[in-house]
């Protein structure tokens, strides 16, 4: 296993061999069981999306995007009640293969996360079996967060979990990633974005991947000119269960009109 001390701290996103990302090892380490911070994120995000669609009139079908999906189905599950279609945008070909297999019928460990969402009426009222709804709605697309500019204003609901700060050591690339994500949404669209606090990088199997250390102030600064009704908070349940970071930060808001 590569030592983090041998990692080149100047790595930018394009320098990283993302094909070496091991989705099975990543899921086994992070999502085989549900942790308190995962449940806290899902409850806050579920409330945020449900409040928006309860109070805001929408015309036409709702399309969602999860940017930098990785091998994490939580964001897509959180969007499921409202979306006719959900795009999982992912750069790593290994993660794309994992996601395509999950779309056909996702693994049983994800039921734990759906059970938390089902505590909210918006999710428990879903008529279709969630696996069937997921299969019908979700499409996996291989692509980079930095290539979203031509699709500006396309999606009406968005998520980005542990992406902008977990793909580069560059604060400039971090801010650009956040901006690309938000600008892909239509004005007024609700979004949720999660960040590792002061991350020092992370393993996925045998390989170490870069990170940009950010806190609440950096997250807020990256979103304040792009979002309305912005709320940035450090999770109450953050307990450093995942090594190499100080906690988790969640930002919810709407793309600025």
N, C-alpha and C positions, 0 to 999 in steps of 0.2 A: 504494500500500500504506500502510495506517495505521501511523504511527510509534508504538512502544511508549511514547514519552515523552508522547504525547497521550492515552494510556489513563487512564481514571479509576480510580485505585488503590482506590477504595471500592466497586468493583463486587461485587455479590453474584450468586449463581447466577441469580436471577430477573430480573436486570437485563440479562442477556446474550442477544443474538439468535442462539440456537443453530441456527436454521434456515439461517444463513449459513455454517455449518461446511461445508467442502469436503472430502468424504471421499476423492475421487480424489487431490487434491493432498496430503492427509495421508498416504495410503498411498504415493504416489510418493516422498515425502520420508523416510518412516520405515520402510516395510515392503516396498518393492520388492525389496530384497535383505536378507538376514539379517545382523545385526551380532553381535559377540561377546557383548554383554550380553543380546540376545534369546535366544541359544543357552544362556547361563548360566541365565537365568530358567526356560526350558523344562526343562532338565535337573533343576534343583532342585525345581520344581513336580511334574514327572513322578515323581520319587523320593518326594516327600511323599505324593502321592495313592496311588501304588502300595503304599507301606508301610502306609498306613491300611487299604486294602481287602484286603491280604494278611493282616493281623493282627486285623481287626475284622469280626465277623459282622454282616451286614446282612440285614434282612427286607424283602421287597417290592422294587419297582423303585426304582432310584436316579434322582433328578431333580436336575439341576444348574441353576445360574443364573450368568450373567455380568452383573454390574451395571455399567451405563454402558458397554456393549460398544463403542460407537464403531465405526469401520471396522477393527477389529482382531480377527482370527479366532483368534489364538494361544490365548487362554484357553479358548475352546470346544473347540479341538483337543486341549488338554491334558486336558479332562474326557471326551473321546469314548469311551474304552474301557469306562467304568463306567456311563454314563448311558443310560437308556431315552429320556429327554427332557431337552433343554437349552433354557432360556429365555434369550434375549438381550434384556435390558432396555435400551432406548435412548431418550433424550429427543428428540434432534434428528431431525426428519422426513427430512432429507437423509441422515443415517446409516441410518435405518430402511430407506429405499429401497435404499441400497447393500447392506445386510445381506440383505434379501429376495432381491436378485439373486444374492448369493453362496451362499445356501442352495440354490438350484436347481443350481448347479455352480460351486464357487469357482475363482477365477483361479489360474493356474499359479504365481504368486509364492509362494503359501501352501504349495506343495509343499516349499520349502526348510525351512520351519518344521516340517512333518510329518516330514521326513527326520531332523531332530534328535531328535524324540520317538521315532522308530522305533529309535533306538539302545537303547531300553529294551524289555525283553521284553514288558511289558504292552501296548505299542503295536504292536510287530511281530507279535504274536499275533492282532491284530484280523482276524477272518475276512472281513468285508465290506471292499470298497474304501472308503477313508476318505471320499471324496466321497459315495458312496451312504449310508454310515452317517450322515454329517453331514446329508444331505438328509432322512433319515428322522427323525433325533432332534431337530433344531434348529427352534425356533419363535421368531420375532422379535416382541417386544411393545413397543409405544411407551409410555413411561411414565417417571416421575421416581424417582430414588433415594429422595426424601423421601416418596413415596407407598407405601412398602413395609410400613408398619405393619400394615395389615390382613392381610398375608401372613406375619406373624411365625411362625417355626418351620415354614415350608413346604418348603424345599429341603434336600437331604441332601449337597450339594456346592456350593461357591461360589468364584467368582473376582471380582476387581475390580482392573483394571489401569489405573493412571494416571487415576483418576476423582476421588476425594474432594479431592485437593489441586489438581486441574486444572480446577475448575469455579467457583471463587470465590476472593476474597481474604480471606474471613472464616475465622479459625481456629475459630470456633464452628460454622460450617457444615461445615468440614472434619471436626470431631469428630462432628457429627451424621450426616454421610454415612457415616462408618466404622461408627457404631453401627447405622444403618438396614441396612447391608449384613450385618453379623454377625447381627443379630437375625432376619433373614429365613431363617436356617438353623436346622435342628433341632439340639437339644443334642447335642454330640459330633461334629457334621459337620465335616469338614476344609475348610479354605479357604486360598486364596493371594491376597494383595493386593500390588500393586506401586505404587511411588510415585516421582515425580520428586523428587530431593533439591534443596531450596532453589530451586525453580522460580520464574522471574520472569514466567511466562506463555508462550504459544506461539501460533504462526500455524497456520491451516489454510486454505491459499489466501491470499486478500487480507486476511483478517480476523484480528485479534489477540484471543486469549481469555485470561481471567484465571487466576491461580494463587495458591495460598497457600503460602508458603515453609515447608517442614517438613524436619526432619532425622530421624535415627534416634530421638532421644529423644522427639520429638513423635509419631512413628508408634507407638513402644512405649507411650507414655502413652495414646494413643487406643484401644489394644487390650487393655491389661493386665487390665482388669476384665471383659472380655468373652470372653477366650480362655484355653484351657489349652494346654500344650505350645507356648507361643509362642516363635518364633525370628524375630528381626528382624535383618537383615544388609544392609550396603552391598555391592553387587555388586563382586566383585574386578575384573571387566572394565570397570567404569564408566570412561569416558574422555572424557566431555563431547562425544560425537559428535553429540548433539542440542543445539543452542545454547540458552542461557538457563537452564541448571540445572547442579548440581554433580555429578551422578551419579544412580544409581538405587538404591532400597531395596526389598527384598522381605521381606514378612512371611508366615510360614506358621504355622498352628496349627489348633485345633479350637474350635468354639463351646463355651463353658463349660457344663458340665452343670448 
